[in-house]
Amino acid sequence: MSRKAEKMEESRKRKDTLKDEIKRIGEESIDFFSVMKKEIDELKRSHIPADEGNKTNENDKEKKVKKTK
């Protein structure tokens, strides 16, 4: 093969290798984010929202105010 043909072949191989690497990294990222989303959803289900806690505190304050009047 001529030197130019060898360089073109090497370039094609590097390009293919990079494409494969990018595809692999993309798949790993998708896997990572899907696992993280599941964990976040699980935490959301098990967590009491801050608004709920504030509502009960405000209700208690209103009851105390009504009692003192």
trRosetta pair geometry for C-beta under 8 A, 3 or more apart (Angstrom, degrees):
i j d omega theta_ij theta_ji phi_ij phi_ji
1 5 4.3 -120 -178 88 105 126
1 6 5.3 129 110 -57 123 84
1 9 7.5 0 166 -10 162 140
2 5 4.7 95 55 7 79 103
2 6 7.1 -141 96 -6 42 87
3 6 5.6 -53 -150 34 33 114
3 7 6.5 35 152 -20 65 103
4 7 5.8 -52 -150 34 32 111
4 8 6.5 32 152 -19 64 106
5 8 5.6 -53 -148 36 32 113
5 9 6.4 35 152 -21 65 105
6 9 5.6 -54 -149 36 31 112
6 10 6.3 31 153 -18 65 105
7 10 5.7 -54 -147 37 32 111
7 11 6.2 35 153 -21 65 107
8 11 5.6 -53 -147 36 30 114
8 12 6.4 33 153 -21 64 104
9 12 5.7 -52 -149 34 30 112
9 13 6.5 31 152 -19 63 105
10 13 5.7 -54 -150 35 32 112
10 14 6.4 32 153 -18 65 105
11 14 5.8 -54 -149 36 31 111
11 15 6.3 34 152 -21 64 107
12 15 5.6 -54 -148 36 31 115
12 16 6.3 31 154 -18 65 106
13 16 5.7 -54 -148 37 31 111
13 17 6.3 33 152 -21 64 106
14 17 5.5 -54 -148 36 31 114
14 18 6.3 31 154 -18 66 105
15 18 5.8 -55 -149 37 29 110
15 19 6.4 32 152 -21 63 105
16 19 5.6 -52 -147 34 32 113
16 20 6.4 32 153 -18 64 105
17 20 5.8 -56 -151 36 30 111
17 21 6.3 30 151 -19 65 108
18 21 5.5 -54 -145 37 33 112
18 22 6.2 34 156 -19 66 105
19 22 5.8 -54 -147 37 29 110
19 23 6.3 30 154 -19 63 108
20 23 5.7 -56 -148 37 30 112
20 24 6.3 31 153 -20 64 107
21 24 5.7 -53 -147 36 31 112
21 25 6.3 29 155 -17 65 106
22 25 5.8 -54 -146 38 30 110
22 26 6.3 34 153 -21 63 107
23 26 5.7 -55 -149 36 30 114
23 27 6.5 29 154 -18 64 105
24 27 5.8 -55 -149 36 30 109
24 28 6.4 30 153 -17 64 106
25 28 5.7 -55 -148 37 32 112
25 29 6.3 35 152 -22 65 105
26 29 5.6 -54 -149 34 30 113
26 30 6.5 31 154 -19 64 104
27 30 5.7 -51 -148 34 33 112
27 31 6.4 34 152 -18 64 105
28 31 5.6 -54 -150 37 32 113
28 32 6.2 35 152 -22 66 106
29 32 5.6 -52 -146 35 31 113
29 33 6.2 22 159 -12 66 108
30 33 6.1 -59 -144 41 27 104
30 34 6.2 26 158 -19 64 109
31 34 6.0 -58 -146 36 27 108
31 35 6.5 26 156 -17 63 107
32 35 6.0 -61 -155 36 28 109
32 36 6.3 24 152 -17 66 109
33 36 5.4 -51 -141 39 36 112
33 37 6.2 42 156 -24 66 103
34 37 5.6 -48 -145 33 32 114
34 38 6.6 36 153 -20 61 102
35 38 5.8 -54 -154 34 32 112
35 39 6.5 30 151 -16 65 106
36 39 5.6 -56 -149 38 34 111
36 40 6.2 34 153 -20 68 105
37 40 5.7 -52 -144 37 31 111
37 41 6.3 33 155 -19 64 106
38 41 5.8 -55 -147 37 29 111
38 42 6.3 31 153 -20 63 107
39 42 5.6 -54 -148 36 31 113
39 43 6.4 32 153 -18 65 105
40 43 5.7 -54 -149 37 32 111
40 44 6.3 36 152 -22 65 104
41 44 5.6 -51 -147 33 32 114
41 45 6.5 33 154 -20 64 104
42 45 5.8 -54 -151 33 31 111
42 46 6.5 12 157 -6 65 111
43 46 6.0 -67 -144 45 31 99
43 47 5.7 27 160 -25 69 118
44 47 5.9 -61 -135 35 25 110
48 52 5.4 -103 175 69 93 135
48 53 6.3 97 125 -48 116 98
49 52 4.9 102 67 -3 83 101
49 53 7.6 -155 100 -1 50 85
50 53 5.7 -57 -157 38 41 112
50 54 6.3 40 149 -20 71 107
51 54 5.6 -56 -147 38 34 112
51 55 6.4 41 154 -27 67 102
52 55 5.8 -50 -151 27 30 114
52 56 7.1 25 155 -14 61 102
53 56 6.2 -57 -156 34 33 106
53 57 6.6 30 150 -16 65 108
54 57 5.6 -57 -149 38 36 112
54 58 6.2 33 156 -18 70 106
55 58 5.9 -57 -147 38 29 108
55 59 6.3 32 153 -21 64 106
56 59 5.6 -51 -147 35 34 114
56 60 6.5 37 153 -20 64 103
57 60 5.7 -53 -152 34 33 113
57 61 6.5 35 150 -20 65 103
58 61 5.4 -49 -148 34 37 114
58 62 6.4 39 152 -20 66 103
59 62 5.7 -53 -149 35 33 112
59 63 6.5 34 152 -20 64 104
60 63 5.7 -54 -150 34 33 112
60 64 6.5 32 152 -18 65 105
61 64 5.7 -56 -151 36 32 111
61 65 6.4 32 152 -20 66 105
62 65 5.7 -53 -147 35 32 112
62 66 6.3 32 154 -19 65 106
63 66 5.8 -55 -148 37 31 111
63 67 6.3 31 153 -21 64 107
64 67 5.7 -54 -147 35 31 112
64 68 6.5 25 157 -16 65 107
65 68 6.0 -60 -149 37 30 106
65 69 6.6 29 155 -23 65 105
66 69 6.0 -55 -150 29 32 110
